[in-house]
């Protein structure tokens, strides 16, 4: 599978960030320096869910940690270099290569996680299709959890809420950080949980 087969540019590659082994090496350096990188896993685990789709899983940092804690996790990413690292680091987990706007996994989950700024790395114009497709992968009452940075010209909270509502999702809570710092309009980060109605 090549990038051209997806039919449009993807922001991740356009930004020229580290990929694959280089990306994982940077994460490992942060851990070695004493940084705690499991805030997302802490947040998800505290919700009491059991089956999680890690959408835009990258090299699998969050998915691996959730699996280590006993959750049933599937990881999906569009970047084969990132998934190659995920498969090397955790060969027993279920890793899928695919586009979040179109992938069909044939099952539903208690929660879908969009961590690591996934929403602002999507191909421009596909955000609504991604949320609609991921909502279809939630069981009734399931939760869609998304965190992303806020900056001028990027996805806004109001736009995200409108797209989530169009996908049939209802806002449950919003925070400024993964450790539940209160949200305000001045926050530089938005973490929101939406629910698929039961």
Secondary structure, 3 states (H helix, E strand, C coil): CCHHHHCCCCHHHHCCCCCHHHHHHHHHHHHHCCCCCCHHHHHHHHCCCCEEEEECCCCCHHHHHHHHCCCEEEEEECCHHHHHHHHHHCCCCEEEECCCCCCCCCCCEEEEEECCCHHHHCCCCCHHHHHHHHHHCEEEEEEEEEEEECCCCCCCHHHHHHHHHHCCEEEEEEECCCCCCECCCCCCEEEEEEEECC
